[in-house]
Amino acid sequence: MSRIAIMSCQNIKDKMCIGCVTCFKAMQRKDGEFARYKDDIQVVAMCDCGGCPGLAMPKLNLVRHICNQNGVDFDVLHLGTCLVKAAKTSGCPIDVDNLKKMIEDTTGKEVVIGTHNY
């Protein structure tokens, strides 16, 4: 089973993308970036980026701490499609490629850019 975490855009989540329904839909259908998983997928953590101007690393460190306290861990972190779209089209200060590299270098975990293509 693949254990994943998803990081979303704080400005979009629950304002334009209500309840992360499209991420869960893609996960169930193994569409988009979830097509890479041949086994079952378990979401063990969800968080947002921490808001502008981009507090993603402190937020991720908090999530990792809470996961550790609760005896859970994730194998892969997905940067949600909402975060990717905000960075590319809405003036978000996050450099998605740089964030991916920072997270991988800091945590040793795989980071996937995107969740779905809806």
Sequence and secondary structure as in RCSB ss.txt:
>XXXX:A:sequence
MSRIAIMSCQNIKDKMCIGCVTCFKAMQRKDGEFARYKDDIQVVAMCDCGGCPGLAMPKLNLVRHICNQNGVDFD
VLHLGTCLVKAAKTSGCPIDVDNLKKMIEDTTGKEVVIGTHNY
>XXXX:A:secstr
 EEEEEEE TTTBTTTBGGGHHHHHHHHHT GGGGG  S EEEEEEEE  STTT HHHHHHHHHHHHHHTT   S
EEEE HHHHHHHHHS     HHHHHHHHHHHH  EEEE S   
